[in-house]
Amino acid sequence: MFDAGVDPHTIQLLLGHRSIKTTLKYVHVSRRHLMHVRSPLDLLCFESANLKALME
């Protein structure tokens, strides 16, 4: 479910866990999920490029 985009809190509710810590023990991040995570540095470069374009 996590790989399909379901957030951990929804998974927590579906599994009936009281604590998110219990749910996170069962959630493993796959390589496919990691490939879609954007680096904060990429976001800074993108924002910088947009700012430069606006100033021109």
mmCIF file of the C-alpha atoms, coordinates in Angstrom:
data_MODEL
# 
_entry.id   MODEL 
# 
loop_
_atom_site.group_PDB 
_atom_site.id 
_atom_site.type_symbol 
_atom_site.label_atom_id 
_atom_site.label_alt_id 
_atom_site.label_comp_id 
_atom_site.label_asym_id 
_atom_site.label_entity_id 
_atom_site.label_seq_id 
_atom_site.pdbx_PDB_ins_code 
_atom_site.Cartn_x 
_atom_site.Cartn_y 
_atom_site.Cartn_z 
_atom_site.occupancy 
_atom_site.B_iso_or_equiv 
_atom_site.pdbx_formal_charge 
_atom_site.auth_seq_id 
_atom_site.auth_comp_id 
_atom_site.auth_asym_id 
_atom_site.auth_atom_id 
_atom_site.pdbx_PDB_model_num 
ATOM 1  C CA . MET A 1 1  ? 0.000  0.000  0.000   1.00 0.00 ? 1  MET A CA 1 
ATOM 2  C CA . PHE A 1 2  ? 2.856  2.366  0.797   1.00 0.00 ? 2  PHE A CA 1 
ATOM 3  C CA . ASP A 1 3  ? 4.357  1.833  -2.671  1.00 0.00 ? 3  ASP A CA 1 
ATOM 4  C CA . ALA A 1 4  ? 0.953  2.598  -4.160  1.00 0.00 ? 4  ALA A CA 1 
ATOM 5  C CA . GLY A 1 5  ? 1.021  6.024  -2.518  1.00 0.00 ? 5  GLY A CA 1 
ATOM 6  C CA . VAL A 1 6  ? -1.071 5.402  0.571   1.00 0.00 ? 6  VAL A CA 1 
ATOM 7  C CA . ASP A 1 7  ? 0.205  7.546  3.435   1.00 0.00 ? 7  ASP A CA 1 
ATOM 8  C CA . PRO A 1 8  ? 1.395  5.856  6.649   1.00 0.00 ? 8  PRO A CA 1 
ATOM 9  C CA . HIS A 1 9  ? -1.423 7.301  8.772   1.00 0.00 ? 9  HIS A CA 1 
ATOM 10 C CA . THR A 1 10 ? -4.046 5.711  6.526   1.00 0.00 ? 10 THR A CA 1 
ATOM 11 C CA . ILE A 1 11 ? -2.199 2.399  6.730   1.00 0.00 ? 11 ILE A CA 1 
ATOM 12 C CA . GLN A 1 12 ? -2.123 2.828  10.526  1.00 0.00 ? 12 GLN A CA 1 
ATOM 13 C CA . LEU A 1 13 ? -5.900 3.190  10.627  1.00 0.00 ? 13 LEU A CA 1 
ATOM 14 C CA . LEU A 1 14 ? -6.477 0.238  8.309   1.00 0.00 ? 14 LEU A CA 1 
ATOM 15 C CA . LEU A 1 15 ? -4.210 -2.013 10.381  1.00 0.00 ? 15 LEU A CA 1 
ATOM 16 C CA . GLY A 1 16 ? -5.805 -0.861 13.633  1.00 0.00 ? 16 GLY A CA 1 
ATOM 17 C CA . HIS A 1 17 ? -2.573 0.315  15.240  1.00 0.00 ? 17 HIS A CA 1 
ATOM 18 C CA . ARG A 1 18 ? -2.772 2.868  18.042  1.00 0.00 ? 18 ARG A CA 1 
ATOM 19 C CA . SER A 1 19 ? 0.758  4.092  17.472  1.00 0.00 ? 19 SER A CA 1 
ATOM 20 C CA . ILE A 1 20 ? 2.306  5.181  14.174  1.00 0.00 ? 20 ILE A CA 1 
ATOM 21 C CA . LYS A 1 21 ? 5.561  3.649  15.449  1.00 0.00 ? 21 LYS A CA 1 
ATOM 22 C CA . THR A 1 22 ? 3.994  0.209  15.251  1.00 0.00 ? 22 THR A CA 1 
ATOM 23 C CA . THR A 1 23 ? 2.887  0.803  11.672  1.00 0.00 ? 23 THR A CA 1 
ATOM 24 C CA . LEU A 1 24 ? 6.270  2.145  10.618  1.00 0.00 ? 24 LEU A CA 1 
ATOM 25 C CA . LYS A 1 25 ? 7.881  -1.121 11.688  1.00 0.00 ? 25 LYS A CA 1 
ATOM 26 C CA . TYR A 1 26 ? 6.010  -2.751 8.809   1.00 0.00 ? 26 TYR A CA 1 
ATOM 27 C CA . VAL A 1 27 ? 6.494  -0.022 6.216   1.00 0.00 ? 27 VAL A CA 1 
ATOM 28 C CA . HIS A 1 28 ? 9.610  -0.564 4.181   1.00 0.00 ? 28 HIS A CA 1 
ATOM 29 C CA . VAL A 1 29 ? 10.668 1.960  1.580   1.00 0.00 ? 29 VAL A CA 1 
ATOM 30 C CA . SER A 1 30 ? 11.231 0.336  -1.780  1.00 0.00 ? 30 SER A CA 1 
ATOM 31 C CA . ARG A 1 31 ? 13.736 1.452  -4.398  1.00 0.00 ? 31 ARG A CA 1 
ATOM 32 C CA . ARG A 1 32 ? 10.840 2.471  -6.649  1.00 0.00 ? 32 ARG A CA 1 
ATOM 33 C CA . HIS A 1 33 ? 9.596  4.869  -3.979  1.00 0.00 ? 33 HIS A CA 1 
ATOM 34 C CA . LEU A 1 34 ? 13.064 6.300  -3.423  1.00 0.00 ? 34 LEU A CA 1 
ATOM 35 C CA . MET A 1 35 ? 13.447 7.029  -7.131  1.00 0.00 ? 35 MET A CA 1 
ATOM 36 C CA . HIS A 1 36 ? 10.549 9.505  -6.959  1.00 0.00 ? 36 HIS A CA 1 
ATOM 37 C CA . VAL A 1 37 ? 11.820 11.461 -3.958  1.00 0.00 ? 37 VAL A CA 1 
ATOM 38 C CA . ARG A 1 38 ? 13.120 14.890 -4.958  1.00 0.00 ? 38 ARG A CA 1 
ATOM 39 C CA . SER A 1 39 ? 16.219 16.221 -3.324  1.00 0.00 ? 39 SER A CA 1 
ATOM 40 C CA . PRO A 1 40 ? 15.787 19.487 -1.399  1.00 0.00 ? 40 PRO A CA 1 
ATOM 41 C CA . LEU A 1 41 ? 18.800 20.754 -3.345  1.00 0.00 ? 41 LEU A CA 1 
ATOM 42 C CA . ASP A 1 42 ? 16.956 20.163 -6.623  1.00 0.00 ? 42 ASP A CA 1 
ATOM 43 C CA . LEU A 1 43 ? 14.073 22.238 -5.304  1.00 0.00 ? 43 LEU A CA 1 
ATOM 44 C CA . LEU A 1 44 ? 16.436 25.094 -4.417  1.00 0.00 ? 44 LEU A CA 1 
ATOM 45 C CA . CYS A 1 45 ? 17.944 25.081 -7.902  1.00 0.00 ? 45 CYS A CA 1 
ATOM 46 C CA . PHE A 1 46 ? 14.464 25.045 -9.454  1.00 0.00 ? 46 PHE A CA 1 
ATOM 47 C CA . GLU A 1 47 ? 13.297 27.975 -7.313  1.00 0.00 ? 47 GLU A CA 1 
ATOM 48 C CA . SER A 1 48 ? 16.481 29.895 -8.105  1.00 0.00 ? 48 SER A CA 1 
ATOM 49 C CA . ALA A 1 49 ? 15.949 29.404 -11.861 1.00 0.00 ? 49 ALA A CA 1 
ATOM 50 C CA . ASN A 1 50 ? 12.331 30.570 -11.573 1.00 0.00 ? 50 ASN A CA 1 
ATOM 51 C CA . LEU A 1 51 ? 13.377 33.648 -9.626  1.00 0.00 ? 51 LEU A CA 1 
ATOM 52 C CA . LYS A 1 52 ? 15.965 34.559 -12.247 1.00 0.00 ? 52 LYS A CA 1 
ATOM 53 C CA . ALA A 1 53 ? 13.369 34.158 -15.013 1.00 0.00 ? 53 ALA A CA 1 
ATOM 54 C CA . LEU A 1 54 ? 10.951 36.453 -13.174 1.00 0.00 ? 54 LEU A CA 1 
ATOM 55 C CA . MET A 1 55 ? 13.585 39.126 -12.723 1.00 0.00 ? 55 MET A CA 1 
ATOM 56 C CA . GLU A 1 56 ? 14.408 39.260 -16.445 1.00 0.00 ? 56 GLU A CA 1 
# 
